[in-house]
Amino acid sequence: MKRALALTLICLTLLSTLVACGIGKGNEDDTTKNTETKGDVVETTQTEETADDGRSDSDVLPQKGEIDFNGMNYTILSRETTAYEFDENVAGGSGGQEVTKAIHERNASVADRYNVVIKTRKEPGEWGNKTSFAKAVEAEALAAWSEVCLVATHSGYINEIAINGNALDMNELDYVDYTKAWWSEAFYNDCLIDGKCMFMIGDIAYNVYERMEVIYFNQSLVTANGYEEDMYELVYDKKWTYDKMKSMALEFAPSVAAGTPTEYGILYNSHSVKAALTGMEFAFTYRDENDRHQLYTELPASSITLVDNFIDDIYMNNTIHWDRTTAADATFGTETFAGGKALFYAQYLEEAKNIKATMTDDFGILPVPMADELQDWYHTGGCDNMTGVMVPTCTRSTQAVGLITEALCMYSYELIRPAYYEVSLKTQYTDDSDVVDMLDLIRKCYKIPFGLAYATVIGNPYWDIEQCFVDKGASSIGTKYSGNLSTYKGKLDNMYTNLDK
């Protein structure tokens, strides 16, 4: 009953947010499209209805035969390593066969509904390839004609590509509605620049599930050590806070005076530390009176205290471990947690596959904790190598690209999400029956603050947090940040200069 009440309150909160925002273009009343031909795209007259008439989300979009794109090619320019998100013939990912089937069904459904051909063009696109990938996008953006309708790549550098004149404002796309569950509305709200949406995160790329930062907990150790808490009830009751996690962690594995601990309370890595601070609503930027993002000239005292105390907790308690390698290098963390030597493990969701492969204890999945019980709700951060999507400026039709993009994202939510959550994760990687409800809660809370989403553009102030840890807690984040502020501010000003051209 308690859980049902909590979920009801969540739904009411989300509903009020959606009503207040009214963001998308896909729910305007009686919007009539005129017949027009653009290249090989046949655009027909279509009256778009609102979702208030009781129809399902799928039925709100035009049905088969109402709009026909005459066999146009909708090509997605994807990095090679994550092309499995769009092409069922490409191996990779943690979703397994059921997700591959869902990808095929999604593409086939959209192709049949609007008479389009979904294609994938693959380019090297990991961090080390960002320069060559950017050049490939720039060539498309400058082209007089191109089949590339969507770019999907590493979110850590797609921001740089987008703001350099290569991206269409995604608000200009017809039919796209960022209040829908298949988009990250919180990301949209946080990362608009002068009202422009330069890139987005959504279910169209299921890598967004894989890269969600979560907290794994060892249920067997929770039970064996006499903890009375139902870990999921803590979440629903808004009692899953950082202090609660820390107190449980240190009770399980008190800091040792010398040597290497044999057990750990919490295992972090550099990406999960950023997510931990996002979960506690830390940010380097704010919006000014003109609704522009600005860097704090001096970090608020509460933010300085939050980060400094967090660093001290890790440095002063050696059973709260921060592995400063990349999240992809999860050898120590996964082996330690799967071996029953850690109570909590902060890591992205995809790692559940590797944990399950060797772990014999029962484990569960929780959101990143709140700062305290006064915080409104949870926030889910993401590893910055997740997939972001943008639309190149060479787009031939905002109607065609908008409608197909929205349909792909919608079908991803309806087909791929349950295949990943309810089959791959629930039955293959974890035995916890509550995991699907918890994952839905975690996904709905996706929030990447502007300073993190555009970190590489403004100079990555998050590196200052790592430097505080390197200094063994001897320096404050306030001091580190102030020393680099002029550099960050110059880069942010340059970003706005480019966008104002």
QUIFEN-V236340 format. One record per residue. N is the residue number from 1. NEAR is the number of other ideal C-beta (glycine too) atoms within 10 Angstrom. Layout:
N/NEAR ; N/NEAR
This chain:
1/5 ; 2/10 ; 3/15 ; 4/9 ; 5/11 ; 6/16 ; 7/14 ; 8/10 ; 9/13 ; 10/17 ; 11/11 ; 12/10 ; 13/12 ; 14/15 ; 15/10 ; 16/10 ; 17/13 ; 18/17 ; 19/9 ; 20/9 ; 21/13 ; 22/10 ; 23/20 ; 24/20 ; 25/19 ; 26/24 ; 27/19 ; 28/14 ; 29/9 ; 30/8 ; 31/15 ; 32/8 ; 33/17 ; 34/8 ; 35/9 ; 36/12 ; 37/11 ; 38/13 ; 39/11 ; 40/14 ; 41/19 ; 42/17 ; 43/20 ; 44/16 ; 45/11 ; 46/19 ; 47/11 ; 48/18 ; 49/16 ; 50/13 ; 51/15 ; 52/9 ; 53/8 ; 54/6 ; 55/12 ; 56/8 ; 57/15 ; 58/14 ; 59/12 ; 60/21 ; 61/20 ; 62/20 ; 63/12 ; 64/11 ; 65/10 ; 66/13 ; 67/23 ; 68/17 ; 69/23 ; 70/14 ; 71/12 ; 72/23 ; 73/14 ; 74/24 ; 75/19 ; 76/24 ; 77/26 ; 78/26 ; 79/23 ; 80/15 ; 81/19 ; 82/25 ; 83/22 ; 84/22 ; 85/26 ; 86/27 ; 87/20 ; 88/18 ; 89/10 ; 90/18 ; 91/9 ; 92/14 ; 93/22 ; 94/21 ; 95/26 ; 96/17 ; 97/11 ; 98/17 ; 99/24 ; 100/20 ; 101/16 ; 102/24 ; 103/25 ; 104/14 ; 105/16 ; 106/27 ; 107/22 ; 108/13 ; 109/18 ; 110/24 ; 111/17 ; 112/10 ; 113/22 ; 114/23 ; 115/16 ; 116/24 ; 117/13 ; 118/18 ; 119/16 ; 120/19 ; 121/16 ; 122/16 ; 123/17 ; 124/13 ; 125/27 ; 126/17 ; 127/13 ; 128/8 ; 129/18 ; 130/20 ; 131/8 ; 132/11 ; 133/24 ; 134/18 ; 135/12 ; 136/19 ; 137/25 ; 138/16 ; 139/14 ; 140/20 ; 141/23 ; 142/13 ; 143/13 ; 144/5 ; 145/7 ; 146/18 ; 147/18 ; 148/22 ; 149/26 ; 150/22 ; 151/29 ; 152/24 ; 153/29 ; 154/23 ; 155/27 ; 156/20 ; 157/22 ; 158/31 ; 159/26 ; 160/15 ; 161/26 ; 162/28 ; 163/20 ; 164/16 ; 165/13 ; 166/23 ; 167/23 ; 168/20 ; 169/18 ; 170/24 ; 171/17 ; 172/15 ; 173/26 ; 174/21 ; 175/28 ; 176/25 ; 177/25 ; 178/23 ; 179/20 ; 180/22 ; 181/19 ; 182/22 ; 183/25 ; 184/24 ; 185/22 ; 186/18 ; 187/25 ; 188/20 ; 189/15 ; 190/19 ; 191/25 ; 192/20 ; 193/19 ; 194/13 ; 195/8 ; 196/16 ; 197/23 ; 198/25 ; 199/23 ; 200/24 ; 201/25 ; 202/27 ; 203/25 ; 204/28 ; 205/28 ; 206/26 ; 207/28 ; 208/26 ; 209/28 ; 210/24 ; 211/23 ; 212/24 ; 213/27 ; 214/24 ; 215/24 ; 216/26 ; 217/24 ; 218/23 ; 219/17 ; 220/14 ; 221/21 ; 222/22 ; 223/11 ; 224/12 ; 225/12 ; 226/7 ; 227/16 ; 228/5 ; 229/13 ; 230/14 ; 231/20 ; 232/19 ; 233/13 ; 234/17 ; 235/23 ; 236/20 ; 237/15 ; 238/17 ; 239/14 ; 240/23 ; 241/19 ; 242/21 ; 243/13 ; 244/16 ; 245/24 ; 246/18 ; 247/12 ; 248/22 ; 249/22 ; 250/17 ; 251/13 ; 252/21 ; 253/24 ; 254/14 ; 255/13 ; 256/13 ; 257/6 ; 258/5 ; 259/7 ; 260/7 ; 261/18 ; 262/10 ; 263/15 ; 264/24 ; 265/24 ; 266/26 ; 267/26 ; 268/25 ; 269/26 ; 270/19 ; 271/21 ; 272/26 ; 273/25 ; 274/25 ; 275/30 ; 276/22 ; 277/25 ; 278/22 ; 279/27 ; 280/20 ; 281/16 ; 282/24 ; 283/17 ; 284/25 ; 285/20 ; 286/13 ; 287/12 ; 288/9 ; 289/6 ; 290/7 ; 291/10 ; 292/14 ; 293/23 ; 294/17 ; 295/20 ; 296/18 ; 297/8 ; 298/12 ; 299/25 ; 300/13 ; 301/9 ; 302/11 ; 303/20 ; 304/17 ; 305/14 ; 306/19 ; 307/23 ; 308/18 ; 309/11 ; 310/24 ; 311/23 ; 312/14 ; 313/19 ; 314/17 ; 315/16 ; 316/11 ; 317/20 ; 318/18 ; 319/21 ; 320/23 ; 321/21 ; 322/18 ; 323/18 ; 324/11 ; 325/12 ; 326/13 ; 327/25 ; 328/14 ; 329/11 ; 330/22 ; 331/11 ; 332/14 ; 333/26 ; 334/22 ; 335/15 ; 336/20 ; 337/27 ; 338/22 ; 339/12 ; 340/16 ; 341/16 ; 342/27 ; 343/26 ; 344/26 ; 345/26 ; 346/26 ; 347/26 ; 348/24 ; 349/26 ; 350/21 ; 351/22 ; 352/25 ; 353/18 ; 354/18 ; 355/22 ; 356/15 ; 357/10 ; 358/11 ; 359/21 ; 360/8 ; 361/16 ; 362/15 ; 363/24 ; 364/20 ; 365/23 ; 366/20 ; 367/25 ; 368/25 ; 369/24 ; 370/23 ; 371/19 ; 372/13 ; 373/12 ; 374/8 ; 375/16 ; 376/9 ; 377/15 ; 378/20 ; 379/23 ; 380/23 ; 381/28 ; 382/30 ; 383/25 ; 384/25 ; 385/23 ; 386/23 ; 387/26 ; 388/29 ; 389/23 ; 390/24 ; 391/28 ; 392/24 ; 393/17 ; 394/19 ; 395/19 ; 396/16 ; 397/21 ; 398/20 ; 399/20 ; 400/27 ; 401/25 ; 402/22 ; 403/28 ; 404/25 ; 405/25 ; 406/27 ; 407/23 ; 408/26 ; 409/24 ; 410/27 ; 411/23 ; 412/26 ; 413/22 ; 414/19 ; 415/19 ; 416/27 ; 417/22 ; 418/17 ; 419/22 ; 420/25 ; 421/19 ; 422/14 ; 423/18 ; 424/24 ; 425/25 ; 426/18 ; 427/12 ; 428/16 ; 429/24 ; 430/24 ; 431/13 ; 432/18 ; 433/9 ; 434/16 ; 435/22 ; 436/16 ; 437/15 ; 438/20 ; 439/24 ; 440/16 ; 441/20 ; 442/24 ; 443/21 ; 444/18 ; 445/19 ; 446/23 ; 447/23 ; 448/26 ; 449/23 ; 450/24 ; 451/25 ; 452/26 ; 453/23 ; 454/25 ; 455/21 ; 456/17 ; 457/21 ; 458/23 ; 459/19 ; 460/19 ; 461/22 ; 462/17 ; 463/13 ; 464/24 ; 465/22 ; 466/17 ; 467/14 ; 468/24 ; 469/19 ; 470/12 ; 471/14 ; 472/11 ; 473/16 ; 474/8 ; 475/17 ; 476/18 ; 477/24 ; 478/20 ; 479/14 ; 480/20 ; 481/23 ; 482/15 ; 483/12 ; 484/15 ; 485/19 ; 486/9 ; 487/12 ; 488/22 ; 489/15 ; 490/12 ; 491/16 ; 492/21 ; 493/13 ; 494/13 ; 495/19 ; 496/14 ; 497/9 ; 498/12 ; 499/16 ; 500/7 ; 501/5
